[in-house]
Structures are given as C-alpha cells and as structure tokens.
C-alpha cells in the first residue's frame, strides 16, 4: 500500500487554499501532482482536475440530499476516478468525507491510488480523520488548517521526503 498524508481542516478554514499552496510547492520541488479537489461553484460543488485544471459538476444543493447536504451529480465520481487514473503521479490528491467512509464517492479511486506507487494526499475534516486513520496505515505526514506558510513548508518537505526513492 502506498503511503498517505492528511491535510486536515473543516471547510472555511483555508483547507483548499492550503491544498493549492502545497500542490504548488510540490510541483516546484519537481514532483508530478494529480487527482482532484472539490471547490464551491455557483451550482454547488465542482470537481477540479489538479493535473489539467478542468472542472466538472460534483453536487448541487437543490434540496435533494444524499448522505450529506448535497445531491451528487450522476457519474461525477466516475469522472473523478478517470482523471485520477489517467496517469501516474508522484502525489495523488483525493478528498475523503462522509460518503467515502461508507465505501462510496471517491473511496474506490482512493483504494486504486493506494495500490499504485506514489503518495496519496488526503484533504479531510478533523471529525472524519479517525475513521480513515483506523482503516489505513499510519500517515507519513499531516498538517491542520488553518496553517501558516512555515507549517505548509514543513508539511511539503515531509511529503517530498516520502516521495524520495528508498
């Protein structure tokens, strides 16, 4: 199983900004980064392909609810998995939330990424982290948001070291 790291924070704590900063630092260190992040959109939530910048609808807040406050767009998780599996990356980003805790959503893509070489970076809320910490081996690194530049630099250094050949 590939190593994983946790970028921990609730929404509105700067978690996506921190993620984008870490991705930029990893690329500056010469690593390839792919996977997905979830971002607010006018319609609700969008998937963002971190390798290409392409976006696709993920969920709407139209009153129909799945496991959480969102109604997920049919096929959205298949689109994300296709992006994740399109190439091999040094670091693959896969957000984990309540849906993944039930083996749905991004969980199949996370399992596939963990079975391949490379590091898996997981944005996750603090209340859900224990669920994944009990399912997966110990993470190689973690940082909690909000995080300042020094904390993100240190976290990135740990990720770069985890990606170095043994």
Secondary structure per residue as TSV (DSSP state, phi and psi in degrees):
chain	resnum	aa	ss	phi	psi
A	1	X	-	360.0	136.3
A	2	X	-	-69.4	154.6
A	3	X	-	-70.9	159.3
A	4	X	E	-137.9	160.6
A	5	X	E	-137.7	153.1
A	6	X	E	-115.0	129.2
A	7	X	E	-106.9	103.7
A	8	X	E	-101.5	130.8
A	9	X	-	175.0	149.7
A	10	X	-	-77.2	163.0
A	11	X	T	-61.1	151.6
A	12	X	T	71.5	18.1
A	13	X	T	-109.9	9.2
A	14	X	T	86.3	16.7
A	15	X	H	-61.3	-44.8
A	16	X	H	-67.4	-37.9
A	17	X	H	-63.8	-43.0
A	18	X	H	-62.3	-42.6
A	19	X	H	-59.7	-47.0
A	20	X	H	-62.1	-37.0
A	21	X	H	-66.4	-41.2
A	22	X	H	-66.2	-42.5
A	23	X	H	-59.3	-44.3
A	24	X	H	-62.5	-41.4
A	25	X	H	-66.0	-41.6
A	26	X	H	-62.2	-43.1
A	27	X	H	-64.7	-39.3
A	28	X	H	-63.2	-27.5
A	29	X	T	-82.9	1.0
A	30	X	T	92.1	10.3
A	31	X	-	-91.9	149.1
A	32	X	-	-88.7	138.5
A	33	X	E	-130.1	131.7
A	34	X	E	-139.6	-168.0
A	35	X	E	106.2	-158.4
A	36	X	E	-135.4	154.1
A	37	X	E	-128.1	159.2
A	38	X	E	-108.7	134.7
A	39	X	E	-136.7	152.9
A	40	X	E	-64.1	145.0
A	41	X	E	-137.8	167.3
A	42	X	T	-57.1	-30.6
A	43	X	T	-87.8	-14.9
A	44	X	E	150.1	-96.8
A	45	X	E	-127.8	143.2
A	46	X	E	-124.2	151.4
A	47	X	E	-89.9	140.4
A	48	X	E	-122.5	121.8
A	49	X	E	-75.8	113.6
A	50	X	T	-71.8	-17.0
A	51	X	T	-83.1	-33.0
A	52	X	T	-120.3	-18.6
A	53	X	-	86.0	-6.7
A	54	X	-	-59.5	147.2
A	55	X	E	-123.2	151.7
A	56	X	E	-145.3	148.3
A	57	X	E	-64.7	140.0
A	58	X	E	-111.6	-51.1
A	59	X	E	-153.4	155.7
A	60	X	E	-122.7	158.5
A	61	X	-	-110.6	55.2
A	62	X	S	-90.0	14.4
A	63	X	S	98.6	-27.7
A	64	X	-	-81.7	129.2
A	65	X	-	-120.2	141.0
A	66	X	S	-93.6	-126.2
A	67	X	S	-71.3	-27.3
A	68	X	S	-123.9	-150.0
A	69	X	S	-80.9	3.3
A	70	X	-	-116.4	152.1
A	71	X	E	-106.3	117.8
A	72	X	E	-81.7	137.2
A	73	X	-	-69.0	133.0
A	74	X	T	-55.4	131.3
A	75	X	T	82.4	-3.2
A	76	X	H	-62.5	-42.5
A	77	X	H	-71.1	-28.5
A	78	X	H	-68.2	-38.0
A	79	X	H	-61.4	-47.8
A	80	X	H	-60.4	-44.3
A	81	X	H	-63.0	-39.5
A	82	X	H	-60.1	-42.5
A	83	X	H	-63.0	-44.0
A	84	X	H	-64.1	-38.9
A	85	X	H	-90.8	1.4
A	86	X	T	-67.6	-26.2
A	87	X	S	-154.2	164.9
A	88	X	-	-89.9	134.0
A	89	X	-	-123.1	153.6
A	90	X	S	-67.5	-38.5
A	91	X	E	-131.3	127.3
A	92	X	E	-114.4	125.3
A	93	X	E	-96.4	126.2
A	94	X	-	-140.3	112.2
A	95	X	-	-71.2	140.2
A	96	X	-	-122.1	132.9
A	97	X	-	-140.8	-156.3
A	98	X	H	-62.5	-40.8
A	99	X	H	-61.7	-42.4
A	100	X	H	-66.6	-29.3
A	101	X	H	-63.9	-17.8
A	102	X	T	-101.9	12.4
A	103	X	T	80.1	13.7
A	104	X	-	-113.2	-169.1
A	105	X	T	61.9	-125.9
A	106	X	T	-82.0	-2.7
A	107	X	H	-58.1	-44.6
A	108	X	H	-59.6	-37.9
A	109	X	H	-67.8	-37.5
A	110	X	H	-63.9	-43.8
A	111	X	H	-62.0	-41.5
A	112	X	H	-64.6	-42.8
A	113	X	H	-66.1	-38.2
A	114	X	H	-68.4	-19.9
A	115	X	T	-87.0	-10.6
A	116	X	S	-101.2	163.7
A	117	X	S	-63.8	152.8
A	118	X	S	116.0	173.3
A	119	X	E	-102.2	141.2
A	120	X	E	-107.7	122.1
A	121	X	E	-102.1	123.9
A	122	X	E	-115.8	106.5
A	123	X	E	-72.9	129.9
A	124	X	E	-153.8	150.0
A	125	X	-	-79.4	153.2
A	126	X	H	-61.6	-33.5
A	127	X	H	-72.9	-20.5
A	128	X	H	-98.3	-14.9
A	129	X	H	-53.9	-43.7
A	130	X	H	-57.8	-34.7
A	131	X	H	-59.1	-43.6
A	132	X	H	-81.0	-31.9
A	133	X	H	-63.8	-29.6
A	134	X	H	-81.7	-21.8
A	135	X	H	-88.7	-35.1
A	136	X	S	-108.6	163.2
A	137	X	-	-64.5	170.7
A	138	X	-	-57.6	138.7
A	139	X	-	-69.5	153.4
A	140	X	S	-82.0	-17.8
A	141	X	E	-164.1	161.9
A	142	X	E	-160.0	152.4
A	143	X	E	-145.2	145.9
A	144	X	E	-111.5	136.0
A	145	X	S	-94.7	147.0
A	146	X	S	-71.1	144.9
A	147	X	-	-129.8	139.2
A	148	X	-	-84.1	175.2
A	149	X	H	-59.3	-38.3
A	150	X	H	-63.4	-41.6
A	151	X	H	-66.9	-39.8
A	152	X	H	-69.3	-35.2
A	153	X	H	-64.0	-44.9
A	154	X	H	-65.0	-42.6
A	155	X	H	-61.1	-45.8
A	156	X	H	-61.4	-41.1
A	157	X	H	-60.2	-38.9
A	158	X	H	-65.2	-39.2
A	159	X	H	-66.9	-43.1
A	160	X	H	-60.5	-44.4
A	161	X	H	-63.2	-37.9
A	162	X	H	-68.1	-24.3
A	163	X	H	-87.7	-11.2
A	164	X	S	-68.6	143.0
A	165	X	-	-59.4	142.1
A	166	X	-	-74.8	360.0
